[in-house]
Amino acid sequence: MARFDQQTFLITGGARGMGAAQARKLVAQGGKVLITDILEEQGQALAAELGASARFCRLDVSDEAQWAQAVTQAQALGHLSGLVNNAGIFAPASIENTDLAQFEQHFRVNQLGTFLGIKAMIAPLREKGGSIVNISSTAGLRGVAHTLAYSGTKWAVRGMTKAAARELGDLKIRVNCVHPGLIDTDMLKVRDQAENLIQAQAQPIKRLGSADEVADLVLFLLSPESAFMTGAELAVDGGRSL
Ligand SMILES: NC(=O)c1ccc[n+]([C@@H]2O[C@H](COP(=O)([O-])OP(=O)(O)OC[C@H]3O[C@@H](n4cnc5c(N)ncnc54)[C@H](O)[C@@H]3O)[C@@H](O)[C@H]2O)c1
């Protein structure tokens, strides 16, 4: 029997980057995946590549009504076992150059989206339990200049993980948090790659991480191999947060 046989997962921001890597690995290991994103073309293409075990559904994570539709579509694929709150935006700026709209947009996608995801999964997971993985950042473990709006949301994701883990343990719903460091995805294109590589040189492991390396940790947290873990915060960051 494959590792994720008979299990269905919902991934937000799954059209590309880390979410896409998670979807590919889950399907390769027998799971079914509802890939969700606001990038419809890329999401549809990935679902087509992955075949009958994957489907795409447009989901703006900041819209509660769309969450209800996405959960229904995930349940149509099979028994829903977990969620990865992976969608995120990152627009670094100094505090003085961060306007209200930028601050609010980070809040809506990274923080409100994670709350709505946790909330939407309680009813479907209530009967048999399940696993929720929230993607924070090393910016949710330490202070990083020029990222106040982003960092605030990622510390919130870490805190919401712990509050939810406390509250949902009785329902056998585990909630854990992953803190990626510099990972080579489109998100880092906000800066020159040379600058990303300079930052990586300050780490014990002096390179960027890959989406696959984060996906391996996410799959561990979705699987029964982590059955005794909830409320945990795990960095996958080449030592960046030390
Ligand atoms: N790449 C890094 O170095 C890094 C480091 C730490 C944390 N992270 C976090 O990892 C997660 C995945 O990021 P990534 O590196 O794969 O970047 P990415 O930009 O490739 O992926 C993010 C995805 O989120 C989607 N998204 C944006 N707004 C959305 C919305 N309103 N509703 C639904 N989806 C939306 C995007 O369309 C995109 O597909 C994010 O939460 C990010 O903050 C990334």
The ligand as an SDF file (V2000), in Angstrom:
LIG
                    3D

 44 48  0  0  0  0  0  0  0  0999 V2000
   10.5850   30.9450   -1.2190 N   0  0  0  0  0  0  0  0  0  0  0  0
   11.0240   31.2530   -0.0180 C   0  0  0  0  0  0  0  0  0  0  0  0
   12.2390   31.5590    0.1470 O   0  0  0  0  0  0  0  0  0  0  0  0
   10.1270   31.1990    1.1890 C   0  0  0  0  0  0  0  0  0  0  0  0
   10.7130   31.3160    2.4490 C   0  0  0  0  0  0  0  0  0  0  0  0
    9.9120   31.2230    3.5850 C   0  0  0  0  0  0  0  0  0  0  0  0
    8.5620   31.0160    3.4620 C   0  0  0  0  0  0  0  0  0  0  0  0
    7.9950   30.9110    2.2130 N   0  0  0  0  0  0  0  0  0  0  0  0
    6.5580   30.6620    2.1660 C   0  0  0  0  0  0  0  0  0  0  0  0
    6.3030   29.4730    1.4350 O   0  0  0  0  0  0  0  0  0  0  0  0
    5.0000   29.5320    0.8570 C   0  0  0  0  0  0  0  0  0  0  0  0
    5.0860   29.1210   -0.6040 C   0  0  0  0  0  0  0  0  0  0  0  0
    5.8310   30.1010   -1.3080 O   0  0  0  0  0  0  0  0  0  0  0  0
    6.7290   29.7900   -2.5940 P   0  0  0  0  0  0  0  0  0  0  0  0
    8.1330   30.0180   -2.2110 O   0  0  0  0  0  0  0  0  0  0  0  0
    6.3410   28.4750   -3.1950 O   0  0  0  0  0  0  0  0  0  0  0  0
    6.3240   31.0210   -3.5330 O   0  0  0  0  0  0  0  0  0  0  0  0
    5.3790   31.1540   -4.8140 P   0  0  0  0  0  0  0  0  0  0  0  0
    5.1980   32.6060   -5.0050 O   0  0  0  0  0  0  0  0  0  0  0  0
    5.9210   30.3430   -5.9220 O   0  0  0  0  0  0  0  0  0  0  0  0
    4.0120   30.4780   -4.3400 O   0  0  0  0  0  0  0  0  0  0  0  0
    3.0250   31.1400   -3.6190 C   0  0  0  0  0  0  0  0  0  0  0  0
    1.6920   30.7800   -4.2310 C   0  0  0  0  0  0  0  0  0  0  0  0
    0.6560   31.4400   -3.4810 O   0  0  0  0  0  0  0  0  0  0  0  0
   -0.3110   31.8780   -4.4110 C   0  0  0  0  0  0  0  0  0  0  0  0
   -1.1580   32.9440   -3.8810 N   0  0  0  0  0  0  0  0  0  0  0  0
   -0.8510   34.2610   -3.7260 C   0  0  0  0  0  0  0  0  0  0  0  0
   -1.9290   34.9430   -3.2780 N   0  0  0  0  0  0  0  0  0  0  0  0
   -2.9350   34.0350   -3.1420 C   0  0  0  0  0  0  0  0  0  0  0  0
   -4.2800   34.0990   -2.7120 C   0  0  0  0  0  0  0  0  0  0  0  0
   -4.8530   35.2660   -2.3520 N   0  0  0  0  0  0  0  0  0  0  0  0
   -5.0130   32.9540   -2.6920 N   0  0  0  0  0  0  0  0  0  0  0  0
   -4.4610   31.7950   -3.0720 C   0  0  0  0  0  0  0  0  0  0  0  0
   -3.2020   31.6510   -3.5010 N   0  0  0  0  0  0  0  0  0  0  0  0
   -2.4370   32.7640   -3.5310 C   0  0  0  0  0  0  0  0  0  0  0  0
    0.5030   32.3410   -5.6100 C   0  0  0  0  0  0  0  0  0  0  0  0
   -0.2920   32.4530   -6.7750 O   0  0  0  0  0  0  0  0  0  0  0  0
    1.5760   31.2680   -5.6870 C   0  0  0  0  0  0  0  0  0  0  0  0
    1.1980   30.1950   -6.5260 O   0  0  0  0  0  0  0  0  0  0  0  0
    4.4960   30.9420    1.1090 C   0  0  0  0  0  0  0  0  0  0  0  0
    3.6200   30.9410    2.2210 O   0  0  0  0  0  0  0  0  0  0  0  0
    5.7590   31.7080    1.4470 C   0  0  0  0  0  0  0  0  0  0  0  0
    5.5030   32.8500    2.2530 O   0  0  0  0  0  0  0  0  0  0  0  0
    8.7510   31.0080    1.0830 C   0  0  0  0  0  0  0  0  0  0  0  0
  1  2  1  0
  2  3  2  0
  2  4  1  0
  4  5  1  0
  4 44  2  0
  5  6  2  0
  6  7  1  0
  7  8  2  0
  8  9  1  0
  8 44  1  0
  9 10  1  0
  9 42  1  0
 10 11  1  0
 11 12  1  0
 11 40  1  0
 12 13  1  0
 13 14  1  0
 14 15  2  0
 14 16  1  0
 14 17  1  0
 17 18  1  0
 18 19  2  0
 18 20  1  0
 18 21  1  0
 21 22  1  0
 22 23  1  0
 23 24  1  0
 23 38  1  0
 24 25  1  0
 25 26  1  0
 25 36  1  0
 26 27  1  0
 26 35  1  0
 27 28  2  0
 28 29  1  0
 29 30  1  0
 29 35  2  0
 30 31  1  0
 30 32  2  0
 32 33  1  0
 33 34  2  0
 34 35  1  0
 36 37  1  0
 36 38  1  0
 38 39  1  0
 40 41  1  0
 40 42  1  0
 42 43  1  0
M  CHG  2   8   1  16  -1
M  END
$$$$
